[in-house]
Amino acid sequence: MTDTAVRAPGAAFVERSIDAAGFAVRYLEAGSGPVVLCLPGAGGPKLTFALDKLAERFRVIVLELPGWGAQPNDVADFDGLAAQVAEIATALGLDRFHMMGTSLGGACALHFVTLFADRVESLVLEAPAKFRESSADPAQLEPAAFVKAFRSHPERSPQMAPPDPAFMARVWPTVMRLMGDGSVDDFATRLADVPTRTLVLFGRNDGIINPINGRTIRRLMRNSSLQYVYDAAHDIQCDRPEAFADVVGDFLERGMQFLINAQDGLINP
């Protein structure tokens, strides 16, 4: 039995809150050094062994996006959510930082970098949900199909749990409104102007956002690298925590000289 099988992730993280952008914003923080501001997916903030490993090298801050806590958020689109995140970052005393976005948080991070590129040292996108060609609607998947689409290794810690109905009822209207943001054509033009170095990661087995969408981002963002992670689905951090932390940490420290070359590639076991 591995060490990760007998302990829970996130032991070093401390929960804090701050009033910003009109919300009481909860966030989780660990580590020291250059800041990595993490925007989670639609399920809200989740601590993983991958984040634990990154916190050994960086100051990792995982936000609860406004509207995912007790207060609802009537924000109209991802630009509006990104502007709220910018206010929160300012309230946290963050001027320039690394940013990492997961799934829905990856879509928000893409909008953020088109609006506030001067604040982002580098960008990591884990299965970003902005472009969704040939992708699934999670709400339409049966539970077993959802688990298979989301995780290649649902048995790994933290194990997948059914979503809380009260949480879903509270946040899903915001999720649907954001995911209905149709600014794709105009947004593609905006992405072409982004100078920020960007790493795009997709699991080869992702059944939520089809990995082919990574090619769209790679084509549109001139300073980007697209990598596929073997034996991982949508939730790369939990399927392959060591591989995720190694490649992301190296990218954040060394930019485009990171351990995989700047061309499309495959992160193997």
C-alpha positions as CSV (number, residue, x, y, z in Angstrom):
1,M,0.0,0.0,0.0
2,T,1.4,3.4,-1.0
3,D,1.8,6.3,1.4
4,T,-0.9,8.3,-0.6
5,A,-3.4,5.5,0.1
6,V,-3.3,5.8,3.8
7,R,-3.3,9.5,4.3
8,A,-5.5,12.4,3.2
9,P,-4.2,15.3,1.1
10,G,-4.0,18.9,2.2
11,A,-2.5,18.5,5.7
12,A,-0.4,21.6,5.3
13,F,-3.1,23.8,3.9
14,V,-4.8,26.4,6.2
15,E,-8.3,27.7,5.5
16,R,-8.7,31.5,5.5
17,S,-11.2,34.0,4.3
18,I,-11.2,37.6,3.0
19,D,-13.9,40.1,2.0
20,A,-13.4,41.0,-1.6
21,A,-15.4,41.7,-4.8
22,G,-18.6,41.9,-2.6
23,F,-18.1,38.3,-1.3
24,A,-16.8,36.6,1.8
25,V,-14.2,34.6,-0.1
26,R,-12.8,31.4,1.4
27,Y,-9.4,30.2,0.3
28,L,-6.9,27.5,1.2
29,E,-3.2,28.2,1.4
30,A,0.1,26.3,2.0
31,G,3.8,26.7,1.2
32,S,6.1,29.7,0.5
33,G,7.8,31.2,-2.5
34,P,6.3,32.3,-5.8
35,V,2.5,32.4,-5.7
36,V,0.4,30.0,-7.6
37,L,-3.2,31.2,-7.6
38,C,-5.5,28.2,-8.3
39,L,-9.0,28.4,-9.8
40,P,-11.0,25.2,-9.2
41,G,-13.6,23.4,-11.2
42,A,-17.3,23.4,-10.9
43,G,-17.2,21.2,-7.8
44,G,-15.4,23.8,-5.8
45,P,-12.0,23.8,-4.2
46,K,-10.4,20.4,-3.6
47,L,-7.1,19.5,-2.0
48,T,-5.0,16.9,-3.7
49,F,-1.6,15.3,-3.4
50,A,-0.5,17.2,-6.5
51,L,-1.2,20.5,-4.7
52,D,0.7,19.1,-1.6
53,K,3.7,18.5,-3.8
54,L,3.5,21.9,-5.4
55,A,3.3,23.6,-2.0
56,E,6.7,22.2,-1.3
57,R,8.1,24.6,-3.9
58,F,5.5,27.4,-4.1
59,R,3.0,29.4,-2.1
60,V,-0.2,27.7,-3.3
61,I,-3.5,29.5,-2.9
62,V,-6.7,27.7,-3.9
63,L,-9.7,30.0,-4.2
64,E,-13.3,29.2,-3.6
65,L,-14.7,31.1,-6.6
66,P,-17.3,33.8,-5.6
67,G,-20.7,32.2,-5.7
68,W,-19.5,28.8,-4.6
69,G,-19.8,29.6,-0.9
70,A,-22.9,30.7,1.0
71,Q,-23.5,33.8,-1.2
72,P,-25.0,33.4,-4.7
73,N,-23.3,35.0,-7.7
74,D,-25.3,36.5,-10.5
75,V,-22.2,37.2,-12.7
76,A,-23.2,37.1,-16.4
77,D,-20.1,35.6,-18.0
78,F,-16.5,34.5,-17.6
79,D,-15.2,38.1,-18.1
80,G,-17.2,39.1,-15.1
81,L,-16.0,36.2,-13.0
82,A,-12.4,37.0,-14.1
83,A,-12.8,40.6,-13.0
84,Q,-14.0,39.4,-9.6
85,V,-11.0,37.1,-9.3
86,A,-8.7,40.1,-10.1
87,E,-10.3,42.0,-7.2
88,I,-9.8,39.1,-4.9
89,A,-6.1,38.8,-5.9
90,T,-5.6,42.5,-5.2
91,A,-7.2,42.1,-1.8
92,L,-4.8,39.2,-1.1
93,G,-1.9,41.6,-1.9
94,L,-1.0,39.7,-5.1
95,D,0.3,41.8,-8.0
96,R,1.9,39.3,-10.4
97,F,1.6,35.6,-9.9
98,H,1.4,32.2,-11.6
99,M,-2.2,31.1,-12.3
100,M,-3.6,27.6,-12.6
101,G,-7.1,26.8,-13.7
102,T,-8.9,23.5,-13.6
103,S,-11.9,22.7,-15.9
104,L,-14.4,25.6,-15.3
105,G,-11.6,27.4,-13.5
106,G,-9.4,26.9,-16.6
107,A,-12.0,28.7,-18.7
108,C,-12.0,31.5,-16.1
109,A,-8.2,31.6,-16.2
110,L,-8.2,32.0,-20.0
111,H,-10.5,35.0,-19.7
112,F,-8.4,36.4,-16.9
113,V,-5.2,36.3,-18.9
114,T,-6.9,38.1,-21.9
115,L,-7.9,40.8,-19.5
116,F,-5.0,41.0,-17.1
117,A,-2.0,39.5,-18.9
118,D,0.4,41.8,-17.1
119,R,-0.5,40.1,-13.8
120,V,0.1,36.5,-14.9
121,E,3.7,35.3,-14.9
122,S,2.7,31.9,-16.4
123,L,-0.5,30.0,-16.9
124,V,-1.3,26.3,-16.3
125,L,-4.6,24.9,-17.7
126,E,-5.8,21.5,-16.5
127,A,-8.5,20.3,-18.9
128,P,-9.9,23.8,-19.4
129,A,-13.6,23.9,-20.2
130,K,-13.7,26.9,-22.5
131,F,-13.7,25.0,-25.8
132,R,-15.9,21.9,-25.7
133,E,-16.0,20.4,-29.2
134,S,-17.2,16.7,-29.0
135,S,-17.4,17.0,-25.2
136,A,-19.9,15.6,-22.7
137,D,-22.5,17.4,-20.7
138,P,-21.8,16.1,-17.2
139,A,-25.4,16.7,-16.1
140,Q,-26.6,14.2,-18.7
141,L,-24.2,11.3,-17.7
142,E,-25.3,8.4,-15.5
143,P,-23.3,8.1,-12.3
144,A,-21.1,5.3,-13.5
145,A,-20.5,6.9,-16.8
146,F,-19.6,10.2,-15.0
147,V,-17.1,8.5,-12.8
148,K,-15.4,6.8,-15.8
149,A,-15.3,10.1,-17.7
150,F,-13.9,12.0,-14.7
151,R,-11.3,9.7,-13.2
152,S,-9.3,6.8,-14.5
153,H,-8.5,5.8,-10.9
154,P,-11.6,6.7,-8.8
155,E,-10.2,4.5,-6.0
156,R,-7.3,6.8,-5.4
157,S,-7.4,9.4,-2.6
158,P,-9.3,11.6,-2.3
159,Q,-12.0,9.1,-3.5
160,M,-14.8,10.4,-5.5
161,A,-18.0,11.2,-3.6
162,P,-21.5,11.9,-4.9
163,P,-22.1,15.7,-5.2
164,D,-24.0,17.3,-2.4
165,P,-27.5,18.1,-3.6
166,A,-27.7,21.4,-1.7
167,F,-24.4,22.5,-3.1
168,M,-25.4,21.6,-6.6
169,A,-28.7,23.4,-6.3
170,R,-26.9,26.5,-5.2
171,V,-24.0,26.7,-7.7
172,W,-25.4,25.0,-10.8
173,P,-27.4,28.0,-12.1
174,T,-24.1,30.0,-12.1
175,V,-22.3,27.1,-13.8
176,M,-24.8,26.9,-16.5
177,R,-24.8,30.6,-17.1
178,L,-21.0,30.7,-17.3
179,M,-20.8,27.6,-19.5
180,G,-23.4,29.2,-21.8
181,D,-21.0,32.1,-22.5
182,G,-20.9,32.0,-26.3
183,S,-18.0,34.4,-26.9
184,V,-15.9,31.8,-28.7
185,D,-15.2,33.6,-32.0
186,D,-14.3,36.9,-30.5
187,F,-12.5,35.2,-27.7
188,A,-10.2,33.3,-30.1
189,T,-9.0,36.7,-31.4
190,R,-8.4,37.8,-27.9
191,L,-6.3,34.7,-27.1
192,A,-4.1,35.4,-30.1
193,D,-2.9,38.6,-28.5
194,V,-1.9,36.9,-25.2
195,P,1.9,36.8,-24.6
196,T,1.8,34.7,-21.4
197,R,3.6,31.4,-21.4
198,T,1.0,28.7,-21.0
199,L,1.0,25.0,-20.3
200,V,-2.1,23.1,-21.4
201,L,-2.7,19.6,-19.8
202,F,-5.3,17.0,-20.8
203,G,-5.7,13.5,-19.6
204,R,-5.7,11.0,-22.5
205,N,-8.8,9.4,-21.1
206,D,-10.8,12.6,-20.4
207,G,-14.5,11.9,-21.0
208,I,-15.7,15.3,-19.9
209,I,-13.8,17.7,-22.1
210,N,-12.5,16.0,-25.3
211,P,-8.7,16.3,-25.4
212,I,-8.9,17.5,-29.0
213,N,-9.8,20.9,-27.6
214,G,-6.3,21.3,-26.4
215,R,-5.2,21.7,-30.0
216,T,-7.5,24.7,-30.4
217,I,-5.8,26.4,-27.5
218,R,-2.4,25.4,-28.6
219,R,-3.1,26.8,-32.1
220,L,-4.6,30.1,-30.7
221,M,-2.0,30.9,-28.0
222,R,1.4,31.5,-29.6
223,N,3.4,31.0,-26.4
224,S,1.8,27.7,-25.3
225,S,2.7,24.0,-25.0
226,L,0.1,21.2,-25.1
227,Q,0.8,17.9,-23.2
228,Y,-1.3,14.8,-22.7
229,V,-1.0,12.8,-19.5
230,Y,-1.1,9.0,-19.9
231,D,-3.5,7.0,-17.6
232,A,-5.5,10.1,-16.6
233,A,-9.0,11.3,-17.3
234,H,-10.5,14.7,-16.6
235,D,-9.1,14.9,-13.0
236,I,-5.4,14.7,-13.7
237,Q,-4.4,15.9,-10.3
238,C,-6.0,12.8,-8.6
239,D,-5.3,10.3,-11.3
240,R,-1.6,11.2,-11.7
241,P,-0.6,13.5,-8.8
242,E,3.2,12.9,-9.1
243,A,3.4,13.4,-12.8
244,F,1.1,16.5,-12.6
245,A,3.2,18.1,-9.9
246,D,6.5,17.3,-11.5
247,V,5.7,18.8,-14.9
248,V,3.7,21.8,-13.6
249,G,6.4,22.6,-11.0
250,D,9.1,22.4,-13.6
251,F,7.1,24.6,-16.0
252,L,6.5,27.2,-13.4
253,E,10.2,27.4,-12.5
254,R,11.7,27.1,-16.0
255,G,9.0,28.2,-18.4
256,M,9.3,26.8,-21.9
257,Q,12.5,25.0,-20.9
258,F,10.5,22.6,-18.7
259,L,11.1,18.9,-18.6
260,I,8.9,18.1,-21.6
261,N,9.9,19.9,-24.8
262,A,7.7,22.7,-26.1
263,Q,6.1,20.6,-28.8
264,D,3.0,18.4,-28.3
265,G,3.9,15.4,-26.2
266,L,2.8,12.7,-23.8
267,I,3.6,12.5,-20.2
268,N,4.2,8.8,-19.5
269,P,4.1,6.9,-16.2
